[in-house]
Amino acid sequence: MHTRLLTALNAEASSTRLHAALTAGTHPDPRLVDALVARCAVEPDFFVRDMLTWALTRLPTDTTLPALLAELTSPVPQARAQALHTLSKIGDGDAWPVITRALLHDADDEVARSAWRAAVVLVPDGARHQLAVDLAAQLGRGDRQVRLSLSRALATLGDETVLEAALTSADPAVRAHAEATRRLLRDPDADVEAAVEEADRIVIMGR
């Protein structure tokens, strides 16, 4: 089965790759860790990537963590993003030290978003404020989806004090994003998408 799965993971048809990843998770085999991690770095299909992540979560963490941590320094953005995504699903706090500022501020938006999601899952209590500071420094970054991800991460951390500088920023996009995030912090049941959309309207009107 091991050899067949390795071949199927690299098949041309996405349905074959999906089935291979499902099988790998259903019958966990530590010998497949490197192949699963390597496939995450290049897999173009979202559903297959999600199944690959699930398969990795089914394996012992002492086997998967070293392989995933090695991917965080990969020059391939998808490799970094998928490794971070998988670490967030595994939820092992031992991975926290490798969630560096470089990853949190990664120039690639998908890597940064994955780092934010992983960070709020893995961060120990004593590091929550500094994490919130690092994230708040990026308010106003990116498109709507990036801003939604950042607002959700900051709302999860629940530290409103880090928004103070952004709320008085000279940049209207930063101010609006900070205000939308503050609303979410004060009302966790608020519609995050509506709040960010309203922030966008404020920016447009301000211009």
C-alpha positions as CSV (number, residue, x, y, z in Angstrom):
1,M,0.0,0.0,0.0
2,H,2.9,2.4,0.8
3,T,4.3,2.4,-2.7
4,R,0.8,2.7,-4.3
5,L,-0.1,5.7,-2.1
6,L,3.1,7.5,-3.0
7,T,2.3,7.1,-6.7
8,A,-1.3,8.1,-6.2
9,L,-0.4,11.3,-4.2
10,N,1.4,12.5,-7.4
11,A,-1.2,11.4,-9.9
12,E,-2.5,13.8,-12.6
13,A,-6.1,13.5,-11.5
14,S,-7.1,15.5,-8.4
15,S,-9.7,12.9,-7.5
16,T,-6.9,10.3,-7.3
17,R,-4.8,12.5,-5.2
18,L,-7.8,13.3,-2.9
19,H,-8.5,9.6,-2.4
20,A,-4.8,8.9,-1.7
21,A,-4.8,11.6,1.0
22,L,-8.0,10.2,2.5
23,T,-6.5,6.7,2.6
24,A,-3.3,8.1,4.2
25,G,-5.4,9.6,7.0
26,T,-7.6,6.6,7.4
27,H,-4.6,4.3,7.7
28,P,-1.9,6.5,9.3
29,D,1.6,5.4,8.4
30,P,4.6,7.5,9.7
31,R,6.5,6.5,6.6
32,L,4.3,8.8,4.6
33,V,5.0,12.0,6.5
34,D,7.7,13.3,4.2
35,A,5.6,12.6,1.1
36,L,2.5,14.2,2.6
37,V,4.4,17.3,3.6
38,A,6.1,17.6,0.2
39,R,2.8,17.3,-1.6
40,C,1.3,20.1,0.5
41,A,4.0,22.4,-0.9
42,V,2.9,21.9,-4.5
43,E,-0.7,20.7,-4.4
44,P,-2.9,23.1,-6.5
45,D,-6.3,21.7,-5.4
46,F,-7.7,23.3,-2.1
47,F,-9.7,20.2,-1.2
48,V,-6.7,17.9,-1.7
49,R,-4.5,20.2,0.5
50,D,-7.2,20.1,3.2
51,M,-7.2,16.3,3.1
52,L,-3.4,16.2,3.2
53,T,-3.5,18.4,6.4
54,W,-6.1,16.1,7.9
55,A,-3.9,13.1,7.1
56,L,-1.0,14.7,8.8
57,T,-3.0,15.5,12.0
58,R,-3.7,11.7,12.2
59,L,0.0,10.9,12.7
60,P,2.1,11.2,15.9
61,T,3.2,14.7,16.5
62,D,6.8,13.6,17.2
63,T,6.9,12.5,13.6
64,T,5.0,15.3,11.9
65,L,6.4,18.4,13.8
66,P,10.0,18.1,12.6
67,A,8.9,17.8,9.0
68,L,6.5,20.7,9.3
69,L,8.9,23.0,11.1
70,A,11.5,22.4,8.4
71,E,9.0,23.8,5.8
72,L,8.7,27.1,7.6
73,T,12.1,28.2,6.1
74,S,11.2,27.0,2.6
75,P,11.5,29.6,-0.2
76,V,8.1,28.3,-1.6
77,P,5.3,30.4,-0.1
78,Q,2.7,27.6,-0.3
79,A,5.1,25.3,1.6
80,R,5.3,27.8,4.5
81,A,1.5,28.5,4.4
82,Q,0.5,24.9,4.4
83,A,2.9,24.0,7.2
84,L,1.5,26.8,9.3
85,H,-2.0,25.8,8.5
86,T,-1.3,22.2,9.6
87,L,0.4,23.3,12.8
88,S,-2.7,25.3,13.7
89,K,-4.8,22.2,13.2
90,I,-2.4,20.0,15.3
91,G,-2.4,22.7,18.0
92,D,0.8,21.5,19.8
93,G,2.2,24.4,21.8
94,D,5.8,23.1,21.3
95,A,5.6,24.7,17.9
96,W,5.1,28.2,19.2
97,P,8.8,29.2,19.3
98,V,9.1,28.8,15.5
99,I,6.2,31.3,14.8
100,T,8.6,34.1,14.2
101,R,8.0,37.8,13.5
102,A,9.3,37.1,10.0
103,L,6.4,34.7,9.4
104,L,3.9,37.0,11.1
105,H,5.1,39.8,8.7
106,D,5.7,37.6,5.7
107,A,5.5,39.5,2.4
108,D,3.2,36.8,1.0
109,D,-0.3,37.4,2.3
110,E,-1.3,33.7,2.4
111,V,1.7,32.9,4.5
112,A,1.0,35.8,6.9
113,R,-2.6,34.8,7.2
114,S,-1.7,31.2,8.0
115,A,0.9,32.5,10.6
116,W,-1.7,34.6,12.3
117,R,-4.1,31.7,12.6
118,A,-1.4,29.4,13.9
119,A,-0.1,32.0,16.3
120,V,-3.4,32.6,18.1
121,V,-3.8,28.9,18.6
122,L,-0.3,28.2,19.8
123,V,0.6,31.3,21.7
124,P,1.2,30.9,25.5
125,D,-0.5,33.3,27.9
126,G,2.7,35.2,28.6
127,A,3.3,36.1,24.9
128,R,-0.3,37.1,24.0
129,H,0.2,40.8,24.4
130,Q,3.4,40.9,22.2
131,L,1.7,38.9,19.6
132,A,-1.2,41.3,19.6
133,V,1.3,44.2,19.2
134,D,2.9,42.5,16.2
135,L,-0.5,41.9,14.5
136,A,-1.8,45.4,15.2
137,A,1.2,46.9,13.5
138,Q,-0.2,45.4,10.3
139,L,-3.7,47.0,10.5
140,G,-4.7,48.3,7.0
141,R,-2.7,45.6,5.2
142,G,-3.9,43.8,2.1
143,D,-7.2,43.2,0.6
144,R,-10.5,42.5,2.3
145,Q,-9.8,38.9,3.0
146,V,-6.4,39.7,4.6
147,R,-8.0,42.4,6.8
148,L,-10.8,40.0,7.8
149,S,-8.1,37.4,8.9
150,L,-6.2,40.0,10.9
151,S,-9.3,41.3,12.6
152,R,-10.3,37.8,13.6
153,A,-6.9,37.1,15.0
154,L,-6.8,40.3,17.0
155,A,-10.4,39.7,18.3
156,T,-9.3,36.2,19.4
157,L,-6.5,37.7,21.4
158,G,-8.8,40.3,23.0
159,D,-6.3,43.0,23.7
160,E,-7.9,46.3,22.8
161,T,-4.9,48.4,24.1
162,V,-2.8,47.5,21.0
163,L,-5.3,49.4,18.8
164,E,-4.7,52.8,20.3
165,A,-2.0,54.0,17.9
166,A,-3.8,52.7,14.8
167,L,-7.1,54.4,15.8
168,T,-5.3,57.8,15.5
169,S,-3.2,56.9,12.4
170,A,-2.8,59.4,9.6
171,D,-3.7,56.6,7.2
172,P,-7.5,56.4,6.9
173,A,-7.3,52.7,5.9
174,V,-5.4,51.9,9.1
175,R,-7.9,53.9,11.2
176,A,-10.9,52.3,9.7
177,H,-9.5,48.8,10.1
178,A,-8.6,49.5,13.7
179,E,-12.2,50.7,14.4
180,A,-13.7,47.7,12.8
181,T,-11.4,45.4,14.9
182,R,-12.3,47.3,18.1
183,R,-16.0,46.7,17.4
184,L,-15.3,43.0,17.1
185,L,-13.3,43.0,20.3
186,R,-16.2,44.7,22.2
187,D,-18.9,42.6,20.5
188,P,-17.6,39.1,19.7
189,D,-20.9,38.3,18.0
190,A,-20.6,41.2,15.6
191,D,-20.5,40.4,11.9
192,V,-16.8,40.7,11.1
193,E,-17.4,40.9,7.3
194,A,-19.9,43.7,7.8
195,A,-17.6,45.6,10.1
196,V,-14.7,45.5,7.6
197,E,-17.0,46.4,4.7
198,E,-18.1,49.4,6.7
199,A,-14.5,50.3,7.3
200,D,-13.9,50.1,3.5
201,R,-16.8,52.5,2.9
202,I,-15.4,55.0,5.5
203,V,-12.1,55.0,3.7
204,I,-13.7,55.6,0.3
205,M,-15.8,58.4,1.7
206,G,-12.7,59.9,3.4
207,R,-10.9,60.0,0.1
